[in-house]
Amino acid sequence: MQESLWNAIPCHGQSRIEPSMPRCSREGSPLGPQDGQWRSWDAPQAFEAWVLAYQAEVFSFVCGLIGNPNEADGVAAGAFAQVHALAHRGQIKDTPLAELYRIATRESARRLSRRLRTHPDDRRQLAWRILMRLDENERLLLLLREAAGYSVPQIAACLSTSEEQVRSRLLEARQSFWAACKGLEGGSGDNGPDAR
């Protein structure tokens, strides 16, 4: 049962999201985490360029999570707007891209939790219930890795951290997922797939 729940994470084991834009590279991506250009988003062109660079990728990510293109479009647009507002207030915690994925994940989870209250459980919804029990950072890591198909180096670049930190946090997130799975199902079993 647990293995099937792991596979029920949106996009897990299915074809991965393949955006046309590069993913989170520190050097080559527009307004990447290290160049600090996002701090000058007072110029509309700078923010616009950043949105154009990541909008397809973020839309695909959100659409894969919530399964509704119309709703995904609104979630993605709202996430970009929130990041822009945070940048103007000087409240970006990590990088704009990490903040963008964190906001998009949080809003997707919020919308899905409303659906879970009104629809009977299936495996995908059960997987979401389990994901909702994780803290926001664990959920973000699992969704970037398992739903969006990001590699460890790509996640490290997005979150401006080391690959070792990502591997360690992914292992902890997977262990939390299985612990939440056991708690929700009331069963026992293995700890799920090993960290990749």
N, C-alpha and C positions, 0 to 999 in steps of 0.2 A: 504494500500500500504506500509506503513512504517513497519508494522510487517513482511510483506513478505520480505522486504529489510533486516531486522535484521536476518531473517532466511537464507538469501543468503550469509551471511558471511561464508567463507569456513569452512565446518565441523559443523557449528552451527546447532544444532538440529539433527545431524546425529551421527553415532557411533564415539566416540572420538578416538584419537590416543592412542594406548596402547603400548608404548615402553617396551622392556624387561628390560631396565635399570631403577633404581630408579630415581625419579624426584627431583632434587634440594634440597635434605635434607641437612641441615647444618651439621649434625653429620656424617651420614653414607656415603655420596657420595665421591668418590675419588676426591681429589683436590678441595674440596668444598670451599665455599666463605670465611670461617673463618680460615682455616688452613694455608693459605699463601703459600702452596707448589708450586703454580703456579709461584711464583717468582723465582723458581729454574728450569725453563724449559730449562736451558742450557743443562741439561742431556736429550738426546732424549727420553729415556724411560719414563720420567715424563710426557712429553707432549703426547707421544703415549698412555700412560695409560689414560690420560684425554680424548683424542679423542675416544678411545675405549669405555669409560664409557658413552659418550654422542652422539656418531655418529648416532646410530639408532634412537634416540629420535629427534635429530635435522633434520635428513633426513625425518622422518615421518612428522614433523612439516612443513618443506618447501614443501614437496610433497603435503601435504594437502592444502597449500596456492596456489601453482602454477599449480598443477594437472599434471605435467609431470615428471615422475621418472628420466629420463635422465638429464633434466634440473635441477631438484632438487639435484641430486648428485653433479653437478658442483657448484651450489650455496652453498650447505653445505660444500663442501671441501674448497671453497674459503673463507667462513666465518671462518672456523678453521684456515686457513693460516693467515688471517688478524688478528685474536686474538693473534696468536703466534707472529706476527710481532709487534703488539702493546705492548705485554708483554715485548719483548726484548727492546723496546724503553722506557719502563716505562710509557706508556700512557693508561693503563687500568683505566677507569673512576670508575666503580663500582666493579663488580666481573667479572672474565673471562666468567662465564656462562651468566650473564646479557649482557655483551658485545657481546657474541656469538649470542644470540637471537636478539639483536638490529641490528647487521650486517646482519644476515640472513633475518630478516624482511625487512630491507631497500633494500637489493638486490632483494628479491622477489617482493617487491612493484615496484622497478625500472623496472624489466622485465615485470611485468604485465601492467605497464603504457604504455609500448611500444605496447603490444597487444591491449590495449584499443583504441589506435589511429587507429588501422587497422581493427578492428572487430566491427560489430554492437553491440549495448548494449543488454544484457540480464540482468536478475536480479543480477546474481553473479558479472557481470562486473560493474553494477551500484553500488552495494555495495562496490566494490573496488574503484570506483571513489570517493565515500564518504569517505572511509577509508584514501584515499590519501590526503584528505583535512585536516585530523587531524595531530597534531604534532607527531613526531616520538615516543615519550613516550606514548601518548594516544593510538596510533596504536598498539604498542607493548603490552600494558596491555590488550587491547581488544582481540588481537589475541592469547595471552597466555591463557586468560580466555575462550573465545568463540570458537576459532579454535582448540587449543590444549587441552582444557578441564581442565586446571590446576585449582586447588582449591586456595582460597585466601592464606592459609598458604604456599602452594607450591610457589606461585608467590612471597610472602614475602621473602621466603628463597632464591629464585633465584636472587632477586633484593636487598637482604640485607637491608630490611626495615621492618617496623612493619605491622601487619595485618590491623590495623586501617588506616595506610597510603594507603595501597593497596585498601581497601574498598572505601576510600574517592576519591582516584585517579580514580578508576573504575567508580564511580558515575559521576565524572567530564568528563571522557572519553565518557561514554554513552550519557551524555547530549550534548557533542560536536558532537557526531555522529548524534544525532537527529537534532541538529541545522544545521549541514552540509546537512543532508537529506532534511530538509525543504528548505534550500537555493538552492539546486540542483534541487529539484522538483518544487519549487515555491509554495508549498502547505502548509497547516497547518494541525495540528492534534495533537495527544498526544505526550508525550515525550518518548514513547517506553517503554520497560520493565523496571521495577525498578531494582536497583542494587541488586545483589544477595550476 
